[in-house]
Amino acid sequence: MNDCSSGKCGLTYEQRRILHEKGTERAFTSPLNDEKRQGVFHCAGCGEQLFSSEHKYDSGSGWPSFYAPINEKALGEDTDYDIGYARTEIHCAKCGGHMGHVFPDGPKPTGLRYCINGAALNFTPKTG
């Protein structure tokens, strides 16, 4: 992961707080929650491709939600107990940046809801 202690890593305070300290943005604050264009969502920390707009859906949770990652090796998982019970934390497999959590209440075909902090992502719209 980038060294952001000097503040020169190119990330905002909010991005550093989420990616490096496992923070969470307030619900309904990320413009990416309402992003409807076709394209790819990348890790804001390292640029790795994590999610496709084809797998994005409106979960009503207030965070960008996806039913699958762009590929199975793009994300890593850990269990966290930060709020008193076990949740599956999702992080970028390349840099380790915290993304959010995955829950078993998503749509078909996976039944999963990847609930992701928008500040942990950058979006590149499809051209052409």
Phi, psi and omega in degrees: 000148179299147174277109182255007182299331179275350183079009184255023183270357179087004179260150174285168176303314182298317178297316178297318181299318181284306185294318187264332184246010180058041178283176177224133176281159176294143178301145176065021179257343183271130174300335181289343176297327181261005181295124183242353181287158174284143179164198185233139176259126184248157172295128179291341181279320186228350179089000180299139176287125183244319184221149175256147176299337179296337182255007181272145176209164180270104181275346184080003184280338183099000177235151175305131184233143182223150177263356178196150173283170180295327169205158187297335183270358183287332185238149171247163181231147172220161174261131175239152180238025187302333182247021173099351176215164184288133171226155177266109178278142179248135176223158176295127181292335182281310186248350180084003181297134179293132179252316185161222182220162175240138183233153183271038182234029181269181181280171172292152013269350185265333186075011182252151174235105173277106184263106194243138174293122180299327180292344178275356184240154165239148182244133174243112180290150176290137178255151175091000000 
